[in-house]
Amino acid sequence: MKRKLLIGLLCFLAPLLQTTLMSYVAVASIRPNLPVILTASFALMCGSRTGMTIGFITGILLDLFGGGTLGFYALIYTWIGYAAGYAYRIFYDDDIKTPLLLIGICDICYGIYQYVTTFMIRGRINVFFYLGRVIIPEMIYTVIFAVFLYQLNYYVNKKTVRSYF
């Protein structure tokens, strides 16, 4: 019960902070992506089902808080949670390189989804400009934030997981 409440609180706080406070830490209008960090890290630690659930909840809340098409972010974060959950089998407790690499890859996938669904459909097909000015800088900024936030997610997961031994 405590685990569900803490993860639920994190699922509520990530979109809330993403839509409010992250604009204050933006560098050149590039913000770190907190829902990607949350979804990918819990998918890595717990598997695809948990990753999809967390991704869907954070995505729906981001849709509601940000205003826009309902389900737009829920879809991509559910996909991210599902795909990142496949790395569950190669997860090691003491290695932070795998989660950071996975979060970086998930953020690039998020950026490509964002580009295809919002810019390319409207005829803006300068993909290398968007890649160099938005996707790669956001990925780097997200990974820098993930160094610290992954530790928090890992601590919540470690302290609340049931031990059967």
MDAnalysis code that builds the backbone (N, CA, C; Angstrom):
import MDAnalysis as mda
import numpy as np

u = mda.Universe.empty(495, n_residues=165, atom_resindex=np.repeat(np.arange(165), 3), trajectory=True)
u.add_TopologyAttr("name", ["N", "CA", "C"] * 165)
u.add_TopologyAttr("resid", np.arange(1, 166))
u.add_TopologyAttr("resname", ["MET", "LYS", "ARG", "LYS", "LEU", "LEU", "ILE", "GLY", "LEU", "LEU", "CYS", "PHE", "LEU", "ALA", "PRO", "LEU", "LEU", "GLN", "THR", "THR", "LEU", "MET", "SER", "TYR", "VAL", "ALA", "VAL", "ALA", "SER", "ILE", "ARG", "PRO", "ASN", "LEU", "PRO", "VAL", "ILE", "LEU", "THR", "ALA", "SER", "PHE", "ALA", "LEU", "MET", "CYS", "GLY", "SER", "ARG", "THR", "GLY", "MET", "THR", "ILE", "GLY", "PHE", "ILE", "THR", "GLY", "ILE", "LEU", "LEU", "ASP", "LEU", "PHE", "GLY", "GLY", "GLY", "THR", "LEU", "GLY", "PHE", "TYR", "ALA", "LEU", "ILE", "TYR", "THR", "TRP", "ILE", "GLY", "TYR", "ALA", "ALA", "GLY", "TYR", "ALA", "TYR", "ARG", "ILE", "PHE", "TYR", "ASP", "ASP", "ASP", "ILE", "LYS", "THR", "PRO", "LEU", "LEU", "LEU", "ILE", "GLY", "ILE", "CYS", "ASP", "ILE", "CYS", "TYR", "GLY", "ILE", "TYR", "GLN", "TYR", "VAL", "THR", "THR", "PHE", "MET", "ILE", "ARG", "GLY", "ARG", "ILE", "ASN", "VAL", "PHE", "PHE", "TYR", "LEU", "GLY", "ARG", "VAL", "ILE", "ILE", "PRO", "GLU", "MET", "ILE", "TYR", "THR", "VAL", "ILE", "PHE", "ALA", "VAL", "PHE", "LEU", "TYR", "GLN", "LEU", "ASN", "TYR", "TYR", "VAL", "ASN", "LYS", "LYS", "THR", "VAL", "ARG", "SER", "TYR", "PHE"])
u.atoms.positions = np.array([
    [0.819, -1.194, 0.000],
    [0.000, 0.000, 0.000],
    [0.864, 1.259, 0.000],
    [1.927, 1.234, 0.835],
    [2.826, 2.374, 0.901],
    [3.534, 2.575, -0.445],
    [3.868, 1.472, -1.089],
    [4.529, 1.542, -2.399],
    [3.633, 2.222, -3.428],
    [2.364, 1.808, -3.473],
    [1.434, 2.388, -4.446],
    [1.214, 3.877, -4.183],
    [1.152, 4.249, -2.919],
    [0.970, 5.666, -2.593],
    [2.187, 6.498, -2.996],
    [3.383, 5.990, -2.731],
    [4.590, 6.740, -3.100],
    [4.748, 6.844, -4.614],
    [4.505, 5.759, -5.319],
    [4.608, 5.797, -6.784],
    [3.498, 6.685, -7.357],
    [2.312, 6.618, -6.774],
    [1.225, 7.501, -7.206],
    [1.563, 8.965, -6.993],
    [2.199, 9.262, -5.859],
    [2.633, 10.630, -5.593],
    [3.671, 11.089, -6.609],
    [4.620, 10.210, -6.931],
    [5.620, 10.552, -7.949],
    [4.968, 10.737, -9.317],
    [3.969, 9.885, -9.623],
    [3.251, 10.017, -10.905],
    [2.472, 11.323, -10.978],
    [2.035, 11.829, -9.855],
    [1.332, 13.108, -9.829],
    [2.310, 14.281, -9.873],
    [3.423, 14.155, -9.149],
    [4.374, 15.263, -9.066],
    [5.156, 15.490, -10.362],
    [5.499, 14.429, -11.070],
    [6.303, 14.590, -12.285],
    [5.608, 15.458, -13.338],
    [4.346, 15.176, -13.711],
    [3.696, 16.069, -14.675],
    [3.417, 17.463, -14.116],
    [3.114, 17.527, -12.822],
    [2.841, 18.825, -12.215],
    [4.080, 19.710, -12.255],
    [5.223, 19.153, -11.883],
    [6.468, 19.917, -11.934],
    [6.887, 20.207, -13.375],
    [6.608, 19.272, -14.282],
    [6.965, 19.472, -15.687],
    [6.220, 20.663, -16.284],
    [4.972, 20.829, -15.914],
    [4.180, 21.908, -16.495],
    [4.307, 23.225, -15.742],
    [4.877, 23.207, -14.546],
    [4.963, 24.447, -13.762],
    [6.407, 24.885, -13.545],
    [7.147, 24.189, -12.730],
    [8.465, 24.655, -12.305],
    [9.590, 24.434, -13.308],
    [9.432, 23.485, -14.218],
    [10.526, 23.207, -15.152],
    [10.764, 24.346, -16.134],
    [9.792, 25.227, -16.313],
    [10.018, 26.377, -17.182],
    [11.017, 27.352, -16.558],
    [11.171, 27.293, -15.230],
    [12.132, 28.172, -14.557],
    [13.561, 27.652, -14.640],
    [13.747, 26.365, -14.892],
    [15.096, 25.820, -15.038],
    [15.435, 25.567, -16.506],
    [14.589, 26.067, -17.395],
    [14.822, 25.886, -18.821],
    [16.040, 26.678, -19.270],
    [16.821, 26.068, -20.127],
    [17.971, 26.721, -20.736],
    [17.686, 26.791, -22.233],
    [17.561, 28.009, -22.751],
    [17.227, 28.237, -24.158],
    [15.926, 27.523, -24.522],
    [14.957, 27.606, -23.639],
    [13.627, 27.000, -23.754],
    [13.667, 25.469, -23.846],
    [14.754, 24.869, -23.406],
    [14.871, 23.412, -23.339],
    [14.726, 23.011, -21.874],
    [13.772, 22.107, -21.601],
    [13.508, 21.663, -20.236],
    [13.817, 20.176, -20.100],
    [14.250, 19.751, -18.913],
    [14.397, 18.307, -18.702],
    [13.024, 17.644, -18.651],
    [12.955, 16.419, -19.069],
    [11.687, 15.708, -19.175],
    [11.525, 14.770, -17.975],
    [10.871, 15.239, -16.933],
    [10.694, 14.463, -15.710],
    [9.841, 13.209, -15.902],
    [8.740, 13.256, -16.672],
    [7.970, 12.018, -16.866],
    [8.753, 10.918, -17.584],
    [9.657, 11.274, -18.473],
    [10.484, 10.256, -19.119],
    [11.409, 9.611, -18.091],
    [11.987, 10.423, -17.214],
    [12.873, 9.886, -16.181],
    [12.101, 8.924, -15.282],
    [10.927, 9.326, -14.840],
    [10.120, 8.498, -13.951],
    [9.688, 7.205, -14.634],
    [9.160, 7.317, -15.836],
    [8.644, 6.148, -16.547],
    [9.752, 5.170, -16.889],
    [10.840, 5.664, -17.447],
    [11.928, 4.771, -17.862],
    [12.620, 4.130, -16.666],
    [12.795, 4.867, -15.586],
    [13.499, 4.283, -14.444],
    [12.666, 3.207, -13.761],
    [11.372, 3.429, -13.576],
    [10.548, 2.386, -12.959],
    [10.311, 1.225, -13.914],
    [10.261, 1.463, -15.210],
    [10.154, 0.355, -16.162],
    [11.412, -0.495, -16.112],
    [12.553, 0.128, -15.963],
    [13.808, -0.614, -15.867],
    [13.872, -1.424, -14.581],
    [13.403, -0.854, -13.482],
    [13.494, -1.536, -12.198],
    [12.401, -2.582, -11.988],
    [11.224, -2.400, -12.607],
    [10.071, -3.256, -12.289],
    [9.493, -4.017, -13.475],
    [9.809, -3.634, -14.700],
    [9.300, -4.353, -15.857],
    [8.314, -3.550, -16.682],
    [7.864, -4.159, -17.767],
    [7.018, -3.473, -18.743],
    [5.650, -3.089, -18.205],
    [5.036, -3.961, -17.425],
    [3.686, -3.679, -16.938],
    [3.673, -2.446, -16.035],
    [4.619, -2.384, -15.109],
    [4.710, -1.214, -14.238],
    [5.092, 0.020, -15.040],
    [6.002, -0.124, -15.983],
    [6.396, 1.003, -16.821],
    [5.248, 1.547, -17.637],
    [4.429, 0.649, -18.192],
    [3.272, 1.095, -18.961],
    [2.256, 1.799, -18.076],
    [2.039, 1.270, -16.884],
    [1.075, 1.883, -15.968],
    [1.520, 3.278, -15.559],
    [2.778, 3.392, -15.147],
    [3.305, 4.695, -14.745],
    [3.319, 5.650, -15.934],
    [3.700, 5.158, -17.105],
    [3.705, 5.991, -18.295],
    [2.326, 6.499, -18.665],
    [1.331, 5.629, -18.573],
    [-0.025, 6.046, -18.907],
    [-0.540, 7.084, -17.913],
    [-0.322, 6.844, -16.627],
    [-0.809, 7.779, -15.608],
    [-0.131, 9.139, -15.751],
    [1.193, 9.148, -15.902],
    [1.883, 10.435, -16.048],
    [1.496, 11.111, -17.361],
    [1.292, 10.331, -18.409],
    [0.889, 10.912, -19.685],
    [-0.485, 11.538, -19.644],
    [-1.449, 10.845, -19.038],
    [-2.805, 11.407, -18.916],
    [-2.785, 12.666, -18.059],
    [-2.039, 12.631, -16.957],
    [-1.958, 13.819, -16.107],
    [-1.278, 14.969, -16.838],
    [-0.265, 14.662, -17.639],
    [0.389, 15.703, -18.428],
    [-0.565, 16.273, -19.475],
    [-1.395, 15.414, -20.065],
    [-2.425, 15.892, -20.994],
    [-3.409, 16.815, -20.287],
    [-3.808, 16.444, -19.085],
    [-4.779, 17.254, -18.340],
    [-4.169, 18.563, -17.847],
    [-2.939, 18.514, -17.339],
    [-2.302, 19.718, -16.811],
    [-1.878, 20.663, -17.927],
    [-1.395, 20.119, -19.028],
    [-0.876, 20.941, -20.112],
    [-1.929, 21.446, -21.058],
    [-3.083, 20.826, -21.037],
    [-4.135, 21.228, -21.971],
    [-3.732, 20.880, -23.385],
    [-4.525, 20.306, -24.094],
    [-4.211, 19.886, -25.449],
    [-5.009, 18.635, -25.757],
    [-4.538, 17.878, -26.693],
    [-5.237, 16.673, -27.100],
    [-5.105, 15.608, -26.019],
    [-6.215, 15.125, -25.532],
    [-6.209, 14.109, -24.499],
    [-5.727, 12.790, -25.084],
    [-4.708, 12.240, -24.513],
    [-4.145, 10.982, -24.967],
    [-2.863, 11.132, -25.747],
    [-2.494, 12.351, -26.116],
    [-1.279, 12.585, -26.901],
    [-0.038, 12.122, -26.130],
    [0.120, 12.613, -24.920],
    [1.270, 12.231, -24.110],
    [1.083, 10.855, -23.477],
    [-0.145, 10.484, -23.197],
    [-0.396, 9.169, -22.609],
    [0.093, 8.062, -23.536],
    [-0.092, 8.249, -24.823],
    [0.335, 7.244, -25.795],
    [1.852, 7.087, -25.810],
    [2.582, 8.165, -25.900],
    [4.032, 8.060, -25.993],
    [4.642, 7.555, -24.683],
    [4.127, 8.001, -23.554],
    [4.696, 7.534, -22.285],
    [4.348, 6.073, -22.017],
    [3.203, 5.615, -22.494],
    [2.884, 4.185, -22.385],
    [3.833, 3.373, -23.242],
    [4.117, 3.836, -24.446],
    [5.088, 3.155, -25.305],
    [6.474, 3.146, -24.676],
    [6.870, 4.272, -24.108],
    [8.182, 4.357, -23.466],
    [8.265, 3.368, -22.307],
    [7.214, 3.304, -21.483],
    [7.208, 2.362, -20.365],
    [7.267, 0.917, -20.825],
    [6.564, 0.608, -21.896],
    [6.570, -0.754, -22.428],
    [7.944, -1.121, -22.984],
    [8.507, -0.246, -23.807],
    [9.799, -0.544, -24.427],
    [10.926, -0.570, -23.405],
    [10.921, 0.358, -22.468],
    [11.981, 0.395, -21.455],
    [11.895, -0.797, -20.515],
    [10.721, -1.365, -20.367],
    [10.560, -2.529, -19.507],
    [11.297, -3.757, -19.999],
    [11.634, -3.790, -21.276],
    [12.398, -4.926, -21.790],
    [13.828, -4.958, -21.267],
    [14.327, -3.820, -20.809],
    [15.670, -3.770, -20.239],
    [15.676, -4.254, -18.787],
    [14.522, -4.632, -18.282],
    [14.398, -5.116, -16.904],
    [15.323, -6.305, -16.640],
    [15.521, -7.119, -17.638],
    [16.347, -8.327, -17.480],
    [17.832, -8.014, -17.337],
    [18.274, -6.844, -17.809],
    [19.699, -6.510, -17.731],
    [19.992, -5.481, -16.657],
    [19.049, -5.266, -15.757],
    [19.198, -4.262, -14.713],
    [20.086, -4.780, -13.589],
    [21.073, -3.973, -13.216],
    [21.932, -4.265, -12.071],
    [21.859, -3.103, -11.102],
    [21.828, -3.423, -9.832],
    [21.641, -2.399, -8.807],
    [22.757, -1.368, -8.763],
    [23.979, -1.804, -8.914],
    [25.107, -0.920, -8.662],
    [25.583, -0.141, -9.881],
    [24.945, -0.300, -11.010],
    [25.394, 0.351, -12.237],
    [24.407, 1.440, -12.643],
    [24.887, 2.666, -12.764],
    [23.998, 3.774, -13.154],
    [24.089, 4.068, -14.653],
    [25.054, 3.458, -15.338],
    [25.205, 3.735, -16.773],
    [24.022, 3.218, -17.583],
    [23.511, 2.050, -17.249],
    [22.377, 1.484, -17.989],
    [21.123, 2.346, -17.862],
    [20.732, 2.761, -16.647],
    [19.549, 3.633, -16.571],
    [19.720, 4.955, -17.306],
    [20.901, 5.557, -17.223],
    [21.107, 6.836, -17.915],
    [21.055, 6.662, -19.422],
    [21.637, 5.583, -19.927],
    [21.574, 5.300, -21.363],
    [20.135, 5.058, -21.802],
    [19.401, 4.293, -21.003],
    [18.005, 4.010, -21.327],
    [17.157, 5.273, -21.289],
    [17.357, 6.127, -20.310],
    [16.607, 7.384, -20.222],
    [16.939, 8.273, -21.406],
    [18.196, 8.306, -21.819],
    [18.582, 9.083, -22.992],
    [17.921, 8.579, -24.264],
    [17.889, 7.268, -24.447],
    [17.251, 6.680, -25.629],
    [15.745, 6.960, -25.617],
    [15.125, 6.823, -24.438],
    [13.685, 7.100, -24.327],
    [13.375, 8.558, -24.624],
    [14.249, 9.466, -24.204],
    [14.006, 10.876, -24.475],
    [14.176, 11.193, -25.961],
    [15.099, 10.541, -26.628],
    [15.243, 10.719, -28.075],
    [13.993, 10.201, -28.787],
    [13.471, 9.057, -28.365],
    [12.234, 8.534, -28.954],
    [11.070, 9.488, -28.717],
    [11.010, 10.067, -27.521],
    [9.984, 11.064, -27.222],
    [10.123, 12.276, -28.147],
    [11.334, 12.743, -28.353],
    [11.572, 13.894, -29.222],
    [11.192, 13.611, -30.668],
    [11.488, 12.420, -31.145],
    [11.125, 12.046, -32.514],
    [9.607, 11.962, -32.650],
    [8.941, 11.383, -31.655],
    [7.468, 11.333, -31.657],
    [6.889, 12.744, -31.677],
    [7.446, 13.605, -30.858],
    [6.987, 14.994, -30.794],
    [7.178, 15.675, -32.152],
    [8.325, 15.443, -32.780],
    [8.601, 16.056, -34.086],
    [7.620, 15.557, -35.148],
    [7.453, 14.248, -35.206],
    [6.596, 13.673, -36.249],
    [5.146, 14.116, -36.085],
    [4.655, 14.133, -34.861],
    [3.233, 14.422, -34.656],
    [2.896, 15.902, -34.623],
    [3.868, 16.761, -34.378],
    [3.525, 18.186, -34.301],
    [4.146, 19.036, -35.402],
    [5.308, 18.682, -35.887],
    [5.968, 19.529, -36.878],
    [5.946, 18.935, -38.278],
    [6.286, 17.686, -38.418],
    [6.375, 17.090, -39.737],
    [5.009, 17.047, -40.427],
    [3.964, 16.806, -39.660],
    [2.623, 16.751, -40.241],
    [2.202, 18.112, -40.788],
    [2.715, 19.186, -40.194],
    [2.377, 20.535, -40.664],
    [3.298, 21.006, -41.786],
    [4.160, 20.131, -42.280],
    [4.995, 20.472, -43.417],
    [6.385, 20.978, -43.062],
    [6.722, 21.036, -41.815],
    [8.070, 21.466, -41.415],
    [8.967, 20.234, -41.377],
    [9.726, 20.033, -42.436],
    [10.483, 18.791, -42.559],
    [11.992, 18.988, -42.376],
    [12.386, 20.031, -41.730],
    [13.799, 20.254, -41.443],
    [14.172, 19.484, -40.180],
    [14.319, 18.167, -40.331],
    [14.517, 17.281, -39.190],
    [15.863, 17.512, -38.514],
    [16.896, 17.839, -39.265],
    [18.222, 18.012, -38.659],
    [18.293, 19.273, -37.802],
    [17.561, 20.301, -38.187],
    [17.484, 21.496, -37.359],
    [16.813, 21.164, -36.027],
    [15.681, 20.475, -36.083],
    [14.963, 20.101, -34.856],
    [15.784, 19.132, -34.010],
    [16.480, 18.225, -34.659],
    [17.327, 17.264, -33.940],
    [18.458, 17.970, -33.203],
    [19.112, 18.905, -33.874],
    [20.245, 19.597, -33.266],
    [19.869, 20.675, -32.267],
    [18.689, 21.277, -32.437],
    [18.298, 22.386, -31.568],
    [17.363, 21.993, -30.437],
    [16.666, 20.867, -30.578],
    [15.694, 20.504, -29.550],
    [15.947, 19.100, -28.986],
    [15.978, 18.090, -29.830],
    [16.009, 16.709, -29.351],
    [17.292, 16.395, -28.591],
    [18.440, 16.653, -29.183],
    [19.721, 16.316, -28.529],
    [19.954, 17.168, -27.280],
    [19.746, 18.502, -27.305],
    [19.920, 19.267, -26.056],
    [18.966, 18.833, -24.945],
    [17.708, 18.517, -25.294],
    [16.775, 18.058, -24.271],
    [17.211, 16.714, -23.699],
    [17.736, 15.840, -24.546],
    [18.209, 14.545, -24.073],
    [19.371, 14.726, -23.097],
    [20.292, 15.611, -23.421],
    [21.441, 15.848, -22.542],
    [20.975, 16.437, -21.209],
    [20.076, 17.395, -21.262],
    [19.563, 18.027, -20.048],
    [18.774, 17.025, -19.196],
    [18.012, 16.169, -19.845],
    [17.245, 15.150, -19.131],
    [18.167, 14.146, -18.456],
    [19.220, 13.743, -19.135],
    [20.165, 12.789, -18.543],
    [20.903, 13.414, -17.364],
    [21.212, 14.700, -17.446],
    [21.854, 15.377, -16.305],
    [20.913, 15.370, -15.097],
    [19.649, 15.672, -15.302],
    [18.672, 15.616, -14.206],
    [18.473, 14.186, -13.728],
    [18.560, 13.232, -14.646],
    [18.337, 11.826, -14.292],
    [19.405, 11.291, -13.354],
    [20.610, 11.855, -13.401],
    [21.668, 11.413, -12.487],
    [21.190, 11.541, -11.043],
    [20.451, 12.596, -10.761],
    [19.976, 12.829, -9.401],
    [18.606, 12.195, -9.145],
    [17.688, 12.341, -10.087],
    [16.330, 11.852, -9.869],
    [16.235, 10.333, -9.928],
    [17.119, 9.689, -10.674],
    [17.106, 8.229, -10.703],
    [17.429, 7.666, -9.324],
    [18.322, 8.325, -8.610],
    [18.667, 7.867, -7.264],
    [17.437, 7.902, -6.352],
    [16.617, 8.937, -6.481],
    [15.381, 9.030, -5.702],
    [14.417, 7.904, -6.076],
    [14.237, 7.667, -7.362],
    [13.352, 6.594, -7.816],
    [13.860, 5.237, -7.365],
    [15.164, 5.042, -7.434],
    [15.763, 3.783, -7.005],
    [15.558, 3.577, -5.508],
    [15.706, 4.635, -4.717],
    [15.524, 4.548, -3.275],
    [14.073, 4.205, -2.934],
    [13.116, 4.849, -3.603],
    [11.698, 4.552, -3.372],
    [11.412, 3.104, -3.728],
    [11.942, 2.642, -4.851],
    [11.704, 1.262, -5.267],
    [12.336, 0.278, -4.289],
    [13.551, 0.544, -3.871],
    [14.275, -0.387, -2.989],
    [13.632, -0.466, -1.612],
    [13.188, 0.660, -1.079],
    [12.620, 0.675, 0.254],
    [11.191, 0.163, 0.324],
    [10.486, 0.152, -0.800],
    [9.086, -0.252, -0.768],
    [8.816, -1.593, -1.426],
    [9.810, -2.207, -2.041],
    [9.588, -3.495, -2.690],
    [9.471, -4.579, -1.618],
    [8.606, -5.532, -1.871],
    [8.420, -6.623, -0.912],
    [9.563, -7.620, -1.017],
    [10.070, -8.018, 0.091],
    [11.129, -9.027, 0.124],
    [10.524, -10.336, 0.587],
    [10.739, -11.384, -0.183],
    [10.172, -12.679, 0.159],
    [11.186, -13.615, 0.779],
    [12.355, -13.115, 1.117],
    [13.392, -13.990, 1.692],
    [13.410, -13.921, 3.188],
])
